[in-house]
Amino acid sequence: THSLWYNFTIIHLPRHGQQWCEVQSQVDQKNFLSYDCGSDKVLSMGHLEEQLDATDAWGKQLEMLREVGQRLRLELADTELEDFTPSGPLTLQARMSCECEADGCIRGSWQFSFDGQKFLLFDSNNRKWTVVHAGARWMKEKWEKDSGLTTFFKMVSMGDCKSWLRDFLMPRKKRLEPT
């Protein structure tokens, strides 16, 4: 099994009317990217740097990170949680992942947490939302009704993520093949 994860952290600062957004990415549980959504800058890269620079997927990946970060920031600004009072500024952690099984099947998912507590899960394969924390009931109902948002989450985790994971693994497999 191989995996690709994107961990988005978005902090809503209501006094300033701003939000802070950063993304950490991993391939097979190895860090390879830290990205600041607000400034649109790559902060650091790991072991895939040369490989990424040489792929067409790199530009598309940064575009996706910007788009997902913007979408999550908009959703966070409009989020109402039941039975939950954050200890400070509301912090959304969203983990998007895709996993490629040995048989080539892809599993995609999203996990949404607030202040480190899991609230809501989205299974991209069957488009099913699952409430983990009672405070996410309203959020689930709202997001379930938004077919555009559901489709967006599915396409990113099952389409974009799948192709990037294969792009990252292909050169590695070629390097490991005997000559």
Sequence and secondary structure as in RCSB ss.txt:
>XXXX:A:sequence
THSLWYNFTIIHLPRHGQQWCEVQSQVDQKNFLSYDCGSDKVLSMGHLEEQLDATDAWGKQLEMLREVGQRLRLE
LADTELEDFTPSGPLTLQARMSCECEADGCIRGSWQFSFDGQKFLLFDSNNRKWTVVHAGARWMKEKWEKDSGLT
TFFKMVSMGDCKSWLRDFLMPRKKRLEPT
>XXXX:A:secstr
 EEEEEEEEEEEETTTTEEEEEEEEEETTEEEEEEETTTTEEEEE TTHHHHHT THHHHHHHHHHHHHHHHHHH
HHT   SS   SSS EEEEEEEEEE TTS EEEEEEEEETTEEEEEEETTTTEEEESSGGGHHHHHHHHH HHHH
HHHHIIIIIIHHHHHHHHHHHHHHHHS  
